[in-house]
Amino acid sequence: MATNIIAAPMVTSYPANKISRQYRRLVSTPRQCQAIRAMGTEKPLEELYNVKVERQVSKEHLAKLGVSKWSVWKTGKCKLPWDWQVDQLVYIEEGEVRVVPEGSERFMSFVAGDLVRYPKWFEADLFFNDFYQERYSFRAYGDD
């Protein structure tokens, strides 16, 4: 005849004050946990607003696009509200622009050597901190 042995589960006990301290530490840090989660899911503004950028474009690619024949636009230090009625391709020759999309607190930064495509109906404030010069071309849908 076989005998069955039943073992009770092991229970580890901690002093109540130690548990409550650990619990308080966990409960008191939800903001930190939420901030970490939010940072992981935030998309770049270029992706959210469908703004395409190529950094440090080669001279061969610029020649292929015919950038030297595009119109030139210059400005100094200023802020401009802007909206794009058509797609626009911009090559930044000199300076830097900070682009703050309408309703956003974040900005995109583009500098000399960048080729930027702004989509039709995009609205933003443009901030120029110094001299700025670009070449631009308006694009029809499907022009690439």
mmCIF file of the C-alpha atoms, coordinates in Angstrom:
data_MODEL
# 
_entry.id   MODEL 
# 
loop_
_atom_site.group_PDB 
_atom_site.id 
_atom_site.type_symbol 
_atom_site.label_atom_id 
_atom_site.label_alt_id 
_atom_site.label_comp_id 
_atom_site.label_asym_id 
_atom_site.label_entity_id 
_atom_site.label_seq_id 
_atom_site.pdbx_PDB_ins_code 
_atom_site.Cartn_x 
_atom_site.Cartn_y 
_atom_site.Cartn_z 
_atom_site.occupancy 
_atom_site.B_iso_or_equiv 
_atom_site.pdbx_formal_charge 
_atom_site.auth_seq_id 
_atom_site.auth_comp_id 
_atom_site.auth_asym_id 
_atom_site.auth_atom_id 
_atom_site.pdbx_PDB_model_num 
ATOM 1   C CA . MET A 1 1   ? 0.000  0.000  0.000   1.00 0.00 ? 1   MET A CA 1 
ATOM 2   C CA . ALA A 1 2   ? 1.445  3.349  -1.087  1.00 0.00 ? 2   ALA A CA 1 
ATOM 3   C CA . THR A 1 3   ? 1.196  6.411  1.052   1.00 0.00 ? 3   THR A CA 1 
ATOM 4   C CA . ASN A 1 4   ? 0.542  9.794  -0.418  1.00 0.00 ? 4   ASN A CA 1 
ATOM 5   C CA . ILE A 1 5   ? 2.474  12.690 0.981   1.00 0.00 ? 5   ILE A CA 1 
ATOM 6   C CA . ILE A 1 6   ? 1.024  16.138 0.509   1.00 0.00 ? 6   ILE A CA 1 
ATOM 7   C CA . ALA A 1 7   ? 3.401  19.036 0.988   1.00 0.00 ? 7   ALA A CA 1 
ATOM 8   C CA . ALA A 1 8   ? 2.128  22.450 1.933   1.00 0.00 ? 8   ALA A CA 1 
ATOM 9   C CA . PRO A 1 9   ? 3.288  25.286 -0.327  1.00 0.00 ? 9   PRO A CA 1 
ATOM 10  C CA . MET A 1 10  ? 6.179  27.308 1.018   1.00 0.00 ? 10  MET A CA 1 
ATOM 11  C CA . VAL A 1 11  ? 5.228  30.782 2.098   1.00 0.00 ? 11  VAL A CA 1 
ATOM 12  C CA . THR A 1 12  ? 7.798  33.434 2.612   1.00 0.00 ? 12  THR A CA 1 
ATOM 13  C CA . SER A 1 13  ? 6.792  36.080 5.035   1.00 0.00 ? 13  SER A CA 1 
ATOM 14  C CA . TYR A 1 14  ? 8.037  39.648 5.057   1.00 0.00 ? 14  TYR A CA 1 
ATOM 15  C CA . PRO A 1 15  ? 7.521  42.172 7.783   1.00 0.00 ? 15  PRO A CA 1 
ATOM 16  C CA . ALA A 1 16  ? 4.467  44.336 7.056   1.00 0.00 ? 16  ALA A CA 1 
ATOM 17  C CA . ASN A 1 17  ? 6.454  47.563 7.103   1.00 0.00 ? 17  ASN A CA 1 
ATOM 18  C CA . LYS A 1 18  ? 8.832  46.256 4.402   1.00 0.00 ? 18  LYS A CA 1 
ATOM 19  C CA . ILE A 1 19  ? 5.937  45.330 2.097   1.00 0.00 ? 19  ILE A CA 1 
ATOM 20  C CA . SER A 1 20  ? 4.240  48.661 2.573   1.00 0.00 ? 20  SER A CA 1 
ATOM 21  C CA . ARG A 1 21  ? 7.485  50.523 1.772   1.00 0.00 ? 21  ARG A CA 1 
ATOM 22  C CA . GLN A 1 22  ? 7.916  48.551 -1.443  1.00 0.00 ? 22  GLN A CA 1 
ATOM 23  C CA . TYR A 1 23  ? 4.275  49.137 -2.353  1.00 0.00 ? 23  TYR A CA 1 
ATOM 24  C CA . ARG A 1 24  ? 4.557  52.877 -1.666  1.00 0.00 ? 24  ARG A CA 1 
ATOM 25  C CA . ARG A 1 25  ? 7.675  53.068 -3.821  1.00 0.00 ? 25  ARG A CA 1 
ATOM 26  C CA . LEU A 1 26  ? 5.852  51.387 -6.720  1.00 0.00 ? 26  LEU A CA 1 
ATOM 27  C CA . VAL A 1 27  ? 2.717  53.465 -6.327  1.00 0.00 ? 27  VAL A CA 1 
ATOM 28  C CA . SER A 1 28  ? 4.581  56.756 -5.986  1.00 0.00 ? 28  SER A CA 1 
ATOM 29  C CA . THR A 1 29  ? 6.337  56.424 -9.379  1.00 0.00 ? 29  THR A CA 1 
ATOM 30  C CA . PRO A 1 30  ? 3.555  56.049 -11.968 1.00 0.00 ? 30  PRO A CA 1 
ATOM 31  C CA . ARG A 1 31  ? 4.532  59.282 -13.718 1.00 0.00 ? 31  ARG A CA 1 
ATOM 32  C CA . GLN A 1 32  ? 8.014  57.984 -14.397 1.00 0.00 ? 32  GLN A CA 1 
ATOM 33  C CA . CYS A 1 33  ? 6.614  54.774 -15.880 1.00 0.00 ? 33  CYS A CA 1 
ATOM 34  C CA . GLN A 1 34  ? 4.122  56.678 -18.055 1.00 0.00 ? 34  GLN A CA 1 
ATOM 35  C CA . ALA A 1 35  ? 6.830  59.012 -19.338 1.00 0.00 ? 35  ALA A CA 1 
ATOM 36  C CA . ILE A 1 36  ? 8.979  56.084 -20.376 1.00 0.00 ? 36  ILE A CA 1 
ATOM 37  C CA . ARG A 1 37  ? 6.049  54.493 -22.203 1.00 0.00 ? 37  ARG A CA 1 
ATOM 38  C CA . ALA A 1 38  ? 5.167  57.757 -23.952 1.00 0.00 ? 38  ALA A CA 1 
ATOM 39  C CA . MET A 1 39  ? 8.725  58.304 -25.137 1.00 0.00 ? 39  MET A CA 1 
ATOM 40  C CA . GLY A 1 40  ? 8.770  54.854 -26.696 1.00 0.00 ? 40  GLY A CA 1 
ATOM 41  C CA . THR A 1 41  ? 5.645  55.437 -28.803 1.00 0.00 ? 41  THR A CA 1 
ATOM 42  C CA . GLU A 1 42  ? 6.229  59.020 -29.963 1.00 0.00 ? 42  GLU A CA 1 
ATOM 43  C CA . LYS A 1 43  ? 6.777  59.175 -33.724 1.00 0.00 ? 43  LYS A CA 1 
ATOM 44  C CA . PRO A 1 44  ? 9.080  61.666 -35.430 1.00 0.00 ? 44  PRO A CA 1 
ATOM 45  C CA . LEU A 1 45  ? 7.226  64.754 -36.705 1.00 0.00 ? 45  LEU A CA 1 
ATOM 46  C CA . GLU A 1 46  ? 8.452  64.080 -40.236 1.00 0.00 ? 46  GLU A CA 1 
ATOM 47  C CA . GLU A 1 47  ? 6.579  60.780 -40.155 1.00 0.00 ? 47  GLU A CA 1 
ATOM 48  C CA . LEU A 1 48  ? 3.446  62.216 -38.519 1.00 0.00 ? 48  LEU A CA 1 
ATOM 49  C CA . TYR A 1 49  ? 3.131  65.070 -41.039 1.00 0.00 ? 49  TYR A CA 1 
ATOM 50  C CA . ASN A 1 50  ? 4.515  63.235 -44.096 1.00 0.00 ? 50  ASN A CA 1 
ATOM 51  C CA . VAL A 1 51  ? 7.455  65.651 -44.474 1.00 0.00 ? 51  VAL A CA 1 
ATOM 52  C CA . LYS A 1 52  ? 10.270 63.863 -46.273 1.00 0.00 ? 52  LYS A CA 1 
ATOM 53  C CA . VAL A 1 53  ? 13.895 64.872 -45.734 1.00 0.00 ? 53  VAL A CA 1 
ATOM 54  C CA . GLU A 1 54  ? 17.180 63.729 -47.238 1.00 0.00 ? 54  GLU A CA 1 
ATOM 55  C CA . ARG A 1 55  ? 20.273 64.903 -45.348 1.00 0.00 ? 55  ARG A CA 1 
ATOM 56  C CA . GLN A 1 56  ? 23.495 66.012 -47.085 1.00 0.00 ? 56  GLN A CA 1 
ATOM 57  C CA . VAL A 1 57  ? 22.299 65.332 -50.622 1.00 0.00 ? 57  VAL A CA 1 
ATOM 58  C CA . SER A 1 58  ? 24.983 64.508 -53.216 1.00 0.00 ? 58  SER A CA 1 
ATOM 59  C CA . LYS A 1 59  ? 25.790 66.928 -56.055 1.00 0.00 ? 59  LYS A CA 1 
ATOM 60  C CA . GLU A 1 60  ? 24.857 64.214 -58.542 1.00 0.00 ? 60  GLU A CA 1 
ATOM 61  C CA . HIS A 1 61  ? 21.359 63.895 -57.083 1.00 0.00 ? 61  HIS A CA 1 
ATOM 62  C CA . LEU A 1 62  ? 20.926 67.702 -57.064 1.00 0.00 ? 62  LEU A CA 1 
ATOM 63  C CA . ALA A 1 63  ? 22.008 67.866 -60.725 1.00 0.00 ? 63  ALA A CA 1 
ATOM 64  C CA . LYS A 1 64  ? 19.584 65.077 -61.626 1.00 0.00 ? 64  LYS A CA 1 
ATOM 65  C CA . LEU A 1 65  ? 16.732 67.056 -59.997 1.00 0.00 ? 65  LEU A CA 1 
ATOM 66  C CA . GLY A 1 66  ? 17.827 70.274 -61.749 1.00 0.00 ? 66  GLY A CA 1 
ATOM 67  C CA . VAL A 1 67  ? 18.080 72.198 -58.460 1.00 0.00 ? 67  VAL A CA 1 
ATOM 68  C CA . SER A 1 68  ? 20.303 74.896 -59.987 1.00 0.00 ? 68  SER A CA 1 
ATOM 69  C CA . LYS A 1 69  ? 17.320 75.978 -62.175 1.00 0.00 ? 69  LYS A CA 1 
ATOM 70  C CA . TRP A 1 70  ? 14.857 76.248 -59.269 1.00 0.00 ? 70  TRP A CA 1 
ATOM 71  C CA . SER A 1 71  ? 13.675 79.583 -57.869 1.00 0.00 ? 71  SER A CA 1 
ATOM 72  C CA . VAL A 1 72  ? 15.657 81.132 -55.004 1.00 0.00 ? 72  VAL A CA 1 
ATOM 73  C CA . TRP A 1 73  ? 14.130 82.464 -51.775 1.00 0.00 ? 73  TRP A CA 1 
ATOM 74  C CA . LYS A 1 74  ? 16.029 84.276 -48.998 1.00 0.00 ? 74  LYS A CA 1 
ATOM 75  C CA . THR A 1 75  ? 15.203 85.744 -45.624 1.00 0.00 ? 75  THR A CA 1 
ATOM 76  C CA . GLY A 1 76  ? 16.825 86.945 -42.431 1.00 0.00 ? 76  GLY A CA 1 
ATOM 77  C CA . LYS A 1 77  ? 15.905 86.407 -38.814 1.00 0.00 ? 77  LYS A CA 1 
ATOM 78  C CA . CYS A 1 78  ? 12.101 86.135 -38.600 1.00 0.00 ? 78  CYS A CA 1 
ATOM 79  C CA . LYS A 1 79  ? 9.049  83.995 -37.898 1.00 0.00 ? 79  LYS A CA 1 
ATOM 80  C CA . LEU A 1 80  ? 6.589  83.221 -40.701 1.00 0.00 ? 80  LEU A CA 1 
ATOM 81  C CA . PRO A 1 81  ? 3.272  81.386 -40.557 1.00 0.00 ? 81  PRO A CA 1 
ATOM 82  C CA . TRP A 1 82  ? 3.099  79.273 -43.708 1.00 0.00 ? 82  TRP A CA 1 
ATOM 83  C CA . ASP A 1 83  ? 0.805  76.850 -45.461 1.00 0.00 ? 83  ASP A CA 1 
ATOM 84  C CA . TRP A 1 84  ? 1.555  74.817 -48.534 1.00 0.00 ? 84  TRP A CA 1 
ATOM 85  C CA . GLN A 1 85  ? -1.114 74.798 -51.249 1.00 0.00 ? 85  GLN A CA 1 
ATOM 86  C CA . VAL A 1 86  ? 0.869  72.266 -53.300 1.00 0.00 ? 86  VAL A CA 1 
ATOM 87  C CA . ASP A 1 87  ? 3.728  69.851 -52.633 1.00 0.00 ? 87  ASP A CA 1 
ATOM 88  C CA . GLN A 1 88  ? 6.997  71.757 -52.477 1.00 0.00 ? 88  GLN A CA 1 
ATOM 89  C CA . LEU A 1 89  ? 10.535 70.436 -52.767 1.00 0.00 ? 89  LEU A CA 1 
ATOM 90  C CA . VAL A 1 90  ? 13.124 72.641 -51.036 1.00 0.00 ? 90  VAL A CA 1 
ATOM 91  C CA . TYR A 1 91  ? 16.917 72.463 -51.068 1.00 0.00 ? 91  TYR A CA 1 
ATOM 92  C CA . ILE A 1 92  ? 18.460 74.500 -48.244 1.00 0.00 ? 92  ILE A CA 1 
ATOM 93  C CA . GLU A 1 93  ? 21.605 76.213 -49.464 1.00 0.00 ? 93  GLU A CA 1 
ATOM 94  C CA . GLU A 1 94  ? 22.423 78.232 -46.363 1.00 0.00 ? 94  GLU A CA 1 
ATOM 95  C CA . GLY A 1 95  ? 21.146 78.582 -42.806 1.00 0.00 ? 95  GLY A CA 1 
ATOM 96  C CA . GLU A 1 96  ? 18.658 76.674 -40.695 1.00 0.00 ? 96  GLU A CA 1 
ATOM 97  C CA . VAL A 1 97  ? 14.872 76.607 -40.319 1.00 0.00 ? 97  VAL A CA 1 
ATOM 98  C CA . ARG A 1 98  ? 12.811 75.291 -37.429 1.00 0.00 ? 98  ARG A CA 1 
ATOM 99  C CA . VAL A 1 99  ? 9.386  74.116 -38.537 1.00 0.00 ? 99  VAL A CA 1 
ATOM 100 C CA . VAL A 1 100 ? 6.628  73.946 -35.894 1.00 0.00 ? 100 VAL A CA 1 
ATOM 101 C CA . PRO A 1 101 ? 3.525  72.203 -37.300 1.00 0.00 ? 101 PRO A CA 1 
ATOM 102 C CA . GLU A 1 102 ? 0.206  73.839 -36.472 1.00 0.00 ? 102 GLU A CA 1 
ATOM 103 C CA . GLY A 1 103 ? -1.036 72.570 -33.115 1.00 0.00 ? 103 GLY A CA 1 
ATOM 104 C CA . SER A 1 104 ? 2.327  71.085 -32.115 1.00 0.00 ? 104 SER A CA 1 
ATOM 105 C CA . GLU A 1 105 ? 4.794  72.142 -29.458 1.00 0.00 ? 105 GLU A CA 1 
ATOM 106 C CA . ARG A 1 106 ? 7.646  70.197 -31.069 1.00 0.00 ? 106 ARG A CA 1 
ATOM 107 C CA . PHE A 1 107 ? 9.664  71.250 -34.098 1.00 0.00 ? 107 PHE A CA 1 
ATOM 108 C CA . MET A 1 108 ? 11.600 69.804 -37.022 1.00 0.00 ? 108 MET A CA 1 
ATOM 109 C CA . SER A 1 109 ? 14.981 71.317 -37.809 1.00 0.00 ? 109 SER A CA 1 
ATOM 110 C CA . PHE A 1 110 ? 16.407 71.469 -41.328 1.00 0.00 ? 110 PHE A CA 1 
ATOM 111 C CA . VAL A 1 111 ? 19.854 72.824 -42.222 1.00 0.00 ? 111 VAL A CA 1 
ATOM 112 C CA . ALA A 1 112 ? 22.015 73.613 -45.236 1.00 0.00 ? 112 ALA A CA 1 
ATOM 113 C CA . GLY A 1 113 ? 22.439 70.504 -47.384 1.00 0.00 ? 113 GLY A CA 1 
ATOM 114 C CA . ASP A 1 114 ? 18.962 69.114 -46.630 1.00 0.00 ? 114 ASP A CA 1 
ATOM 115 C CA . LEU A 1 115 ? 16.403 68.362 -49.321 1.00 0.00 ? 115 LEU A CA 1 
ATOM 116 C CA . VAL A 1 116 ? 12.905 68.658 -47.833 1.00 0.00 ? 116 VAL A CA 1 
ATOM 117 C CA . ARG A 1 117 ? 9.552  67.791 -49.360 1.00 0.00 ? 117 ARG A CA 1 
ATOM 118 C CA . TYR A 1 118 ? 6.595  69.541 -47.721 1.00 0.00 ? 118 TYR A CA 1 
ATOM 119 C CA . PRO A 1 119 ? 3.191  67.994 -48.493 1.00 0.00 ? 119 PRO A CA 1 
ATOM 120 C CA . LYS A 1 120 ? 0.184  69.855 -49.857 1.00 0.00 ? 120 LYS A CA 1 
ATOM 121 C CA . TRP A 1 121 ? -2.017 71.425 -47.130 1.00 0.00 ? 121 TRP A CA 1 
ATOM 122 C CA . PHE A 1 122 ? 0.730  71.307 -44.503 1.00 0.00 ? 122 PHE A CA 1 
ATOM 123 C CA . GLU A 1 123 ? 0.582  74.296 -42.117 1.00 0.00 ? 123 GLU A CA 1 
ATOM 124 C CA . ALA A 1 124 ? 3.389  75.420 -39.820 1.00 0.00 ? 124 ALA A CA 1 
ATOM 125 C CA . ASP A 1 125 ? 5.293  78.329 -38.318 1.00 0.00 ? 125 ASP A CA 1 
ATOM 126 C CA . LEU A 1 126 ? 8.805  78.759 -39.709 1.00 0.00 ? 126 LEU A CA 1 
ATOM 127 C CA . PHE A 1 127 ? 11.530 80.184 -37.466 1.00 0.00 ? 127 PHE A CA 1 
ATOM 128 C CA . PHE A 1 128 ? 14.731 81.577 -38.983 1.00 0.00 ? 128 PHE A CA 1 
ATOM 129 C CA . ASN A 1 129 ? 17.462 82.651 -36.535 1.00 0.00 ? 129 ASN A CA 1 
ATOM 130 C CA . ASP A 1 130 ? 19.827 84.107 -39.129 1.00 0.00 ? 130 ASP A CA 1 
ATOM 131 C CA . PHE A 1 131 ? 20.335 84.431 -42.880 1.00 0.00 ? 131 PHE A CA 1 
ATOM 132 C CA . TYR A 1 132 ? 18.590 81.646 -44.788 1.00 0.00 ? 132 TYR A CA 1 
ATOM 133 C CA . GLN A 1 133 ? 18.547 80.738 -48.481 1.00 0.00 ? 133 GLN A CA 1 
ATOM 134 C CA . GLU A 1 134 ? 16.737 77.945 -50.285 1.00 0.00 ? 134 GLU A CA 1 
ATOM 135 C CA . ARG A 1 135 ? 15.917 76.793 -53.771 1.00 0.00 ? 135 ARG A CA 1 
ATOM 136 C CA . TYR A 1 136 ? 12.391 75.526 -54.261 1.00 0.00 ? 136 TYR A CA 1 
ATOM 137 C CA . SER A 1 137 ? 10.210 73.786 -56.776 1.00 0.00 ? 137 SER A CA 1 
ATOM 138 C CA . PHE A 1 138 ? 6.467  73.226 -56.668 1.00 0.00 ? 138 PHE A CA 1 
ATOM 139 C CA . ARG A 1 139 ? 5.583  69.637 -57.435 1.00 0.00 ? 139 ARG A CA 1 
ATOM 140 C CA . ALA A 1 140 ? 2.534  68.045 -59.003 1.00 0.00 ? 140 ALA A CA 1 
ATOM 141 C CA . TYR A 1 141 ? 1.186  64.833 -57.492 1.00 0.00 ? 141 TYR A CA 1 
ATOM 142 C CA . GLY A 1 142 ? 3.402  61.958 -58.590 1.00 0.00 ? 142 GLY A CA 1 
ATOM 143 C CA . ASP A 1 143 ? 6.436  64.116 -59.515 1.00 0.00 ? 143 ASP A CA 1 
ATOM 144 C CA . ASP A 1 144 ? 9.514  62.582 -57.979 1.00 0.00 ? 144 ASP A CA 1 
# 
